[in-house]
Amino acid sequence: MYVNRCSKNDVEYLRSLCIRHPDYKMTQLAKEMDREVSDIFMMIRDYDLPYQWKK
């Protein structure tokens, strides 16, 4: 699990981005947070964040 590598503030900020910008792709979220896309994916998956998965 990804818990050790991110702070509660990071998780809450990503949660707020997912809610405010449901149209954002993971690359946009990663750029906004200055993180790698893989970090964003793991945070969304491990914390069950409200990301709108694109098909």
N, CA, C and O atoms as a CHARMM CRD file, in Angstrom:
* protein
*
  220
    1    1 MET  N      0.83400  -1.18700   0.00000 PROA 1      0.00000
    2    1 MET  CA     0.00000   0.00000   0.00000 PROA 1      0.00000
    3    1 MET  C      0.87700   1.24800   0.00000 PROA 1      0.00000
    4    1 MET  O      2.03500   1.19900   0.41600 PROA 1      0.00000
    5    2 TYR  N      0.33600   2.34400  -0.45800 PROA 2      0.00000
    6    2 TYR  CA     1.08000   3.57100  -0.71000 PROA 2      0.00000
    7    2 TYR  C      1.13400   4.51500   0.48800 PROA 2      0.00000
    8    2 TYR  O      1.65900   5.62100   0.36300 PROA 2      0.00000
    9    3 VAL  N      0.62600   4.12700   1.60600 PROA 3      0.00000
   10    3 VAL  CA     0.45300   5.00700   2.75900 PROA 3      0.00000
   11    3 VAL  C      1.73400   5.72700   3.17100 PROA 3      0.00000
   12    3 VAL  O      1.67800   6.90700   3.51900 PROA 3      0.00000
   13    4 ASN  N      2.86000   5.07300   3.14400 PROA 4      0.00000
   14    4 ASN  CA     4.09500   5.65000   3.65800 PROA 4      0.00000
   15    4 ASN  C      4.65100   6.79100   2.81500 PROA 4      0.00000
   16    4 ASN  O      5.45300   7.58200   3.31000 PROA 4      0.00000
   17    5 ARG  N      4.24700   6.89000   1.56600 PROA 5      0.00000
   18    5 ARG  CA     4.88300   7.84900   0.67500 PROA 5      0.00000
   19    5 ARG  C      4.09900   9.13600   0.45700 PROA 5      0.00000
   20    5 ARG  O      4.54500   9.99500  -0.30400 PROA 5      0.00000
   21    6 CYS  N      2.96200   9.29400   1.09000 PROA 6      0.00000
   22    6 CYS  CA     2.19900  10.52300   0.88400 PROA 6      0.00000
   23    6 CYS  C      1.56800  10.98600   2.19100 PROA 6      0.00000
   24    6 CYS  O      1.24900  10.18700   3.07100 PROA 6      0.00000
   25    7 SER  N      1.40200  12.28800   2.28800 PROA 7      0.00000
   26    7 SER  CA     0.82400  12.84800   3.51300 PROA 7      0.00000
   27    7 SER  C     -0.69300  12.93100   3.40800 PROA 7      0.00000
   28    7 SER  O     -1.26900  12.81200   2.32700 PROA 7      0.00000
   29    8 LYS  N     -1.31100  13.13500   4.54200 PROA 8      0.00000
   30    8 LYS  CA    -2.76600  13.30000   4.57400 PROA 8      0.00000
   31    8 LYS  C     -3.17400  14.51800   3.74900 PROA 8      0.00000
   32    8 LYS  O     -4.21300  14.50500   3.08900 PROA 8      0.00000
   33    9 ASN  N     -2.35700  15.56600   3.78800 PROA 9      0.00000
   34    9 ASN  CA    -2.64300  16.76600   2.99700 PROA 9      0.00000
   35    9 ASN  C     -2.63300  16.46000   1.50200 PROA 9      0.00000
   36    9 ASN  O     -3.46900  16.96800   0.75500 PROA 9      0.00000
   37   10 ASP  N     -1.68200  15.62800   1.06400 PROA 10     0.00000
   38   10 ASP  CA    -1.62500  15.23900  -0.34900 PROA 10     0.00000
   39   10 ASP  C     -2.89000  14.50000  -0.76300 PROA 10     0.00000
   40   10 ASP  O     -3.44900  14.75700  -1.82900 PROA 10     0.00000
   41   11 VAL  N     -3.33100  13.59200   0.07800 PROA 11     0.00000
   42   11 VAL  CA    -4.53100  12.80400  -0.22200 PROA 11     0.00000
   43   11 VAL  C     -5.75300  13.71400  -0.28500 PROA 11     0.00000
   44   11 VAL  O     -6.57300  13.59200  -1.19500 PROA 11     0.00000
   45   12 GLU  N     -5.87500  14.61900   0.67300 PROA 12     0.00000
   46   12 GLU  CA    -7.02700  15.52900   0.68900 PROA 12     0.00000
   47   12 GLU  C     -6.99400  16.48700  -0.49700 PROA 12     0.00000
   48   12 GLU  O     -8.03600  16.81100  -1.06700 PROA 12     0.00000
   49   13 TYR  N     -5.79900  16.93800  -0.86700 PROA 13     0.00000
   50   13 TYR  CA    -5.68400  17.82400  -2.02900 PROA 13     0.00000
   51   13 TYR  C     -6.07100  17.08100  -3.30900 PROA 13     0.00000
   52   13 TYR  O     -6.78200  17.62800  -4.15200 PROA 13     0.00000
   53   14 LEU  N     -5.61200  15.85200  -3.45500 PROA 14     0.00000
   54   14 LEU  CA    -5.97100  15.06100  -4.62900 PROA 14     0.00000
   55   14 LEU  C     -7.46800  14.77400  -4.64100 PROA 14     0.00000
   56   14 LEU  O     -8.09500  14.82200  -5.69900 PROA 14     0.00000
   57   15 ARG  N     -8.04500  14.48100  -3.49300 PROA 15     0.00000
   58   15 ARG  CA    -9.48900  14.26200  -3.40100 PROA 15     0.00000
   59   15 ARG  C    -10.24300  15.51300  -3.88300 PROA 15     0.00000
   60   15 ARG  O    -11.20600  15.41000  -4.64300 PROA 15     0.00000
   61   16 SER  N     -9.80000  16.67700  -3.43800 PROA 16     0.00000
   62   16 SER  CA   -10.47500  17.91500  -3.84600 PROA 16     0.00000
   63   16 SER  C    -10.31300  18.17000  -5.34600 PROA 16     0.00000
   64   16 SER  O    -11.24100  18.65500  -5.99300 PROA 16     0.00000
   65   17 LEU  N     -9.15000  17.84800  -5.89800 PROA 17     0.00000
   66   17 LEU  CA    -8.95700  17.99600  -7.34600 PROA 17     0.00000
   67   17 LEU  C     -9.87600  17.06100  -8.12400 PROA 17     0.00000
   68   17 LEU  O    -10.44800  17.45100  -9.14200 PROA 17     0.00000
   69   18 CYS  N    -10.01500  15.83600  -7.64600 PROA 18     0.00000
   70   18 CYS  CA   -10.88500  14.85800  -8.31700 PROA 18     0.00000
   71   18 CYS  C    -12.34000  15.31900  -8.30300 PROA 18     0.00000
   72   18 CYS  O    -13.08100  15.08300  -9.25700 PROA 18     0.00000
   73   19 ILE  N    -12.73900  15.97000  -7.23200 PROA 19     0.00000
   74   19 ILE  CA   -14.12000  16.44600  -7.11900 PROA 19     0.00000
   75   19 ILE  C    -14.33200  17.70600  -7.96200 PROA 19     0.00000
   76   19 ILE  O    -15.32800  17.82100  -8.67600 PROA 19     0.00000
   77   20 ARG  N    -13.39600  18.64400  -7.87500 PROA 20     0.00000
   78   20 ARG  CA   -13.53600  19.91100  -8.60800 PROA 20     0.00000
   79   20 ARG  C    -13.33400  19.75700 -10.10900 PROA 20     0.00000
   80   20 ARG  O    -13.92700  20.49500 -10.89500 PROA 20     0.00000
   81   21 HSD  N    -12.49900  18.80200 -10.50900 PROA 21     0.00000
   82   21 HSD  CA   -12.15600  18.63000 -11.92400 PROA 21     0.00000
   83   21 HSD  C    -12.34200  17.17500 -12.35000 PROA 21     0.00000
   84   21 HSD  O    -11.35900  16.48000 -12.60700 PROA 21     0.00000
   85   22 PRO  N    -13.57900  16.70800 -12.42700 PROA 22     0.00000
   86   22 PRO  CA   -13.81100  15.30200 -12.78800 PROA 22     0.00000
   87   22 PRO  C    -13.36300  14.95900 -14.20800 PROA 22     0.00000
   88   22 PRO  O    -13.24500  13.78500 -14.55800 PROA 22     0.00000
   89   23 ASP  N    -13.11400  15.98000 -15.02100 PROA 23     0.00000
   90   23 ASP  CA   -12.67700  15.76100 -16.39600 PROA 23     0.00000
   91   23 ASP  C    -11.15400  15.62900 -16.52200 PROA 23     0.00000
   92   23 ASP  O    -10.66000  15.30000 -17.60000 PROA 23     0.00000
   93   24 TYR  N    -10.41200  15.87500 -15.45400 PROA 24     0.00000
   94   24 TYR  CA    -8.95200  15.78300 -15.50100 PROA 24     0.00000
   95   24 TYR  C     -8.50200  14.33500 -15.69900 PROA 24     0.00000
   96   24 TYR  O     -9.06600  13.40800 -15.11700 PROA 24     0.00000
   97   25 LYS  N     -7.49100  14.16800 -16.52000 PROA 25     0.00000
   98   25 LYS  CA    -6.84000  12.86300 -16.66400 PROA 25     0.00000
   99   25 LYS  C     -5.75200  12.77200 -15.59400 PROA 25     0.00000
  100   25 LYS  O     -5.38900  13.77100 -14.97300 PROA 25     0.00000
  101   26 MET  N     -5.24500  11.57200 -15.39300 PROA 26     0.00000
  102   26 MET  CA    -4.20600  11.38700 -14.37200 PROA 26     0.00000
  103   26 MET  C     -2.96800  12.21600 -14.66900 PROA 26     0.00000
  104   26 MET  O     -2.30400  12.68300 -13.74300 PROA 26     0.00000
  105   27 THR  N     -2.64900  12.40800 -15.93600 PROA 27     0.00000
  106   27 THR  CA    -1.47900  13.22400 -16.28000 PROA 27     0.00000
  107   27 THR  C     -1.66500  14.66900 -15.82500 PROA 27     0.00000
  108   27 THR  O     -0.71100  15.30600 -15.37900 PROA 27     0.00000
  109   28 GLN  N     -2.88300  15.18500 -15.93500 PROA 28     0.00000
  110   28 GLN  CA    -3.16000  16.55000 -15.48700 PROA 28     0.00000
  111   28 GLN  C     -3.09800  16.64500 -13.96500 PROA 28     0.00000
  112   28 GLN  O     -2.57700  17.61800 -13.41900 PROA 28     0.00000
  113   29 LEU  N     -3.63000  15.63500 -13.28800 PROA 29     0.00000
  114   29 LEU  CA    -3.56100  15.61800 -11.82400 PROA 29     0.00000
  115   29 LEU  C     -2.10800  15.54600 -11.36100 PROA 29     0.00000
  116   29 LEU  O     -1.72200  16.22700 -10.41100 PROA 29     0.00000
  117   30 ALA  N     -1.30800  14.72300 -12.02800 PROA 30     0.00000
  118   30 ALA  CA     0.10200  14.58100 -11.67000 PROA 30     0.00000
  119   30 ALA  C      0.84100  15.90300 -11.85100 PROA 30     0.00000
  120   30 ALA  O      1.65200  16.28800 -11.00900 PROA 30     0.00000
  121   31 LYS  N      0.56000  16.59200 -12.94600 PROA 31     0.00000
  122   31 LYS  CA     1.20400  17.88300 -13.19200 PROA 31     0.00000
  123   31 LYS  C      0.78600  18.90200 -12.13500 PROA 31     0.00000
  124   31 LYS  O      1.61800  19.65800 -11.63300 PROA 31     0.00000
  125   32 GLU  N     -0.48900  18.92000 -11.80200 PROA 32     0.00000
  126   32 GLU  CA    -1.02500  19.84700 -10.79600 PROA 32     0.00000
  127   32 GLU  C     -0.36800  19.62500  -9.43000 PROA 32     0.00000
  128   32 GLU  O     -0.11400  20.57800  -8.69400 PROA 32     0.00000
  129   33 MET  N     -0.09600  18.35900  -9.10100 PROA 33     0.00000
  130   33 MET  CA     0.47400  18.02600  -7.78900 PROA 33     0.00000
  131   33 MET  C      1.98900  17.85700  -7.81300 PROA 33     0.00000
  132   33 MET  O      2.59800  17.58900  -6.77800 PROA 33     0.00000
  133   34 ASP  N      2.60200  18.01300  -8.98600 PROA 34     0.00000
  134   34 ASP  CA     4.04600  17.82400  -9.14900 PROA 34     0.00000
  135   34 ASP  C      4.47300  16.43100  -8.68000 PROA 34     0.00000
  136   34 ASP  O      5.40700  16.27400  -7.89400 PROA 34     0.00000
  137   35 ARG  N      3.76000  15.43300  -9.18800 PROA 35     0.00000
  138   35 ARG  CA     4.00200  14.01900  -8.87100 PROA 35     0.00000
  139   35 ARG  C      4.07100  13.21500 -10.15700 PROA 35     0.00000
  140   35 ARG  O      3.74400  13.71300 -11.23400 PROA 35     0.00000
  141   36 GLU  N      4.50000  11.97000 -10.03400 PROA 36     0.00000
  142   36 GLU  CA     4.47500  11.03400 -11.15400 PROA 36     0.00000
  143   36 GLU  C      3.06400  10.47900 -11.31100 PROA 36     0.00000
  144   36 GLU  O      2.30900  10.40100 -10.34200 PROA 36     0.00000
  145   37 VAL  N      2.71400  10.09600 -12.53300 PROA 37     0.00000
  146   37 VAL  CA     1.39300   9.52200 -12.79100 PROA 37     0.00000
  147   37 VAL  C      1.19200   8.25500 -11.96000 PROA 37     0.00000
  148   37 VAL  O      0.09300   8.00800 -11.46500 PROA 37     0.00000
  149   38 SER  N      2.23700   7.45700 -11.80500 PROA 38     0.00000
  150   38 SER  CA     2.10900   6.22800 -11.01200 PROA 38     0.00000
  151   38 SER  C      1.77300   6.54500  -9.55200 PROA 38     0.00000
  152   38 SER  O      1.03300   5.79800  -8.91200 PROA 38     0.00000
  153   39 ASP  N      2.31300   7.64900  -9.02100 PROA 39     0.00000
  154   39 ASP  CA     1.97500   8.06900  -7.65300 PROA 39     0.00000
  155   39 ASP  C      0.49500   8.41000  -7.54500 PROA 39     0.00000
  156   39 ASP  O     -0.17400   8.02300  -6.58700 PROA 39     0.00000
  157   40 ILE  N     -0.00800   9.13900  -8.53700 PROA 40     0.00000
  158   40 ILE  CA    -1.42100   9.53300  -8.54300 PROA 40     0.00000
  159   40 ILE  C     -2.30700   8.29600  -8.62100 PROA 40     0.00000
  160   40 ILE  O     -3.29700   8.18800  -7.89700 PROA 40     0.00000
  161   41 PHE  N     -1.95100   7.36900  -9.49900 PROA 41     0.00000
  162   41 PHE  CA    -2.73000   6.13500  -9.63400 PROA 41     0.00000
  163   41 PHE  C     -2.80300   5.38900  -8.30700 PROA 41     0.00000
  164   41 PHE  O     -3.87800   4.95500  -7.89200 PROA 41     0.00000
  165   42 MET  N     -1.65100   5.23900  -7.63900 PROA 42     0.00000
  166   42 MET  CA    -1.62900   4.50300  -6.37300 PROA 42     0.00000
  167   42 MET  C     -2.42800   5.20900  -5.28800 PROA 42     0.00000
  168   42 MET  O     -3.09500   4.55400  -4.48800 PROA 42     0.00000
  169   43 MET  N     -2.37100   6.53200  -5.25000 PROA 43     0.00000
  170   43 MET  CA    -3.14500   7.27700  -4.25300 PROA 43     0.00000
  171   43 MET  C     -4.64100   7.10800  -4.50400 PROA 43     0.00000
  172   43 MET  O     -5.40900   6.89900  -3.56400 PROA 43     0.00000
  173   44 ILE  N     -5.05500   7.19800  -5.76100 PROA 44     0.00000
  174   44 ILE  CA    -6.47400   7.03600  -6.10100 PROA 44     0.00000
  175   44 ILE  C     -6.94500   5.63300  -5.73800 PROA 44     0.00000
  176   44 ILE  O     -8.01400   5.45900  -5.15400 PROA 44     0.00000
  177   45 ARG  N     -6.14400   4.64600  -6.08500 PROA 45     0.00000
  178   45 ARG  CA    -6.51500   3.25100  -5.81900 PROA 45     0.00000
  179   45 ARG  C     -6.51700   2.94200  -4.32300 PROA 45     0.00000
  180   45 ARG  O     -7.48800   2.38600  -3.81000 PROA 45     0.00000
  181   46 ASP  N     -5.46100   3.28900  -3.63400 PROA 46     0.00000
  182   46 ASP  CA    -5.31400   2.90900  -2.22600 PROA 46     0.00000
  183   46 ASP  C     -6.25500   3.66200  -1.28800 PROA 46     0.00000
  184   46 ASP  O     -6.65500   3.13200  -0.25200 PROA 46     0.00000
  185   47 TYR  N     -6.60400   4.88000  -1.64600 PROA 47     0.00000
  186   47 TYR  CA    -7.48200   5.68100  -0.78600 PROA 47     0.00000
  187   47 TYR  C     -8.89800   5.77800  -1.33100 PROA 47     0.00000
  188   47 TYR  O     -9.72100   6.52200  -0.79800 PROA 47     0.00000
  189   48 ASP  N     -9.18100   5.03900  -2.37700 PROA 48     0.00000
  190   48 ASP  CA   -10.52300   4.98200  -2.97300 PROA 48     0.00000
  191   48 ASP  C    -11.07300   6.38800  -3.23200 PROA 48     0.00000
  192   48 ASP  O    -12.17900   6.72600  -2.81000 PROA 48     0.00000
  193   49 LEU  N    -10.28100   7.19100  -3.93100 PROA 49     0.00000
  194   49 LEU  CA   -10.67100   8.57000  -4.21700 PROA 49     0.00000
  195   49 LEU  C    -11.67700   8.61600  -5.36400 PROA 49     0.00000
  196   49 LEU  O    -11.73400   7.69500  -6.17900 PROA 49     0.00000
  197   50 PRO  N    -12.46900   9.68400  -5.42800 PROA 50     0.00000
  198   50 PRO  CA   -13.55700   9.77200  -6.41200 PROA 50     0.00000
  199   50 PRO  C    -13.09200  10.15400  -7.81800 PROA 50     0.00000
  200   50 PRO  O    -13.55400  11.14700  -8.38000 PROA 50     0.00000
  201   51 TYR  N    -12.19700   9.38100  -8.37300 PROA 51     0.00000
  202   51 TYR  CA   -11.69300   9.64000  -9.72200 PROA 51     0.00000
  203   51 TYR  C    -12.64700   9.05000 -10.75300 PROA 51     0.00000
  204   51 TYR  O    -13.12400   7.92600 -10.59800 PROA 51     0.00000
  205   52 GLN  N    -12.92100   9.81600 -11.80500 PROA 52     0.00000
  206   52 GLN  CA   -13.77600   9.34800 -12.90100 PROA 52     0.00000
  207   52 GLN  C    -12.89100   8.62200 -13.91100 PROA 52     0.00000
  208   52 GLN  O    -12.24500   9.26000 -14.74200 PROA 52     0.00000
  209   53 TRP  N    -12.86000   7.29700 -13.84400 PROA 53     0.00000
  210   53 TRP  CA   -12.00500   6.50000 -14.72000 PROA 53     0.00000
  211   53 TRP  C    -12.42900   6.67100 -16.17200 PROA 53     0.00000
  212   53 TRP  O    -13.60600   6.53800 -16.50600 PROA 53     0.00000
  213   54 LYS  N    -11.46000   6.96700 -17.02600 PROA 54     0.00000
  214   54 LYS  CA   -11.72600   7.17900 -18.45200 PROA 54     0.00000
  215   54 LYS  C    -11.62000   5.85500 -19.19200 PROA 54     0.00000
  216   54 LYS  O    -10.81600   4.99200 -18.84000 PROA 54     0.00000
  217   55 LYS  N    -12.44300   5.71300 -20.22000 PROA 55     0.00000
  218   55 LYS  CA   -12.39100   4.49100 -21.03400 PROA 55     0.00000
  219   55 LYS  C    -11.75300   4.76600 -22.35700 PROA 55     0.00000
  220   55 LYS  O    -11.62000   3.86000 -23.17900 PROA 55     0.00000
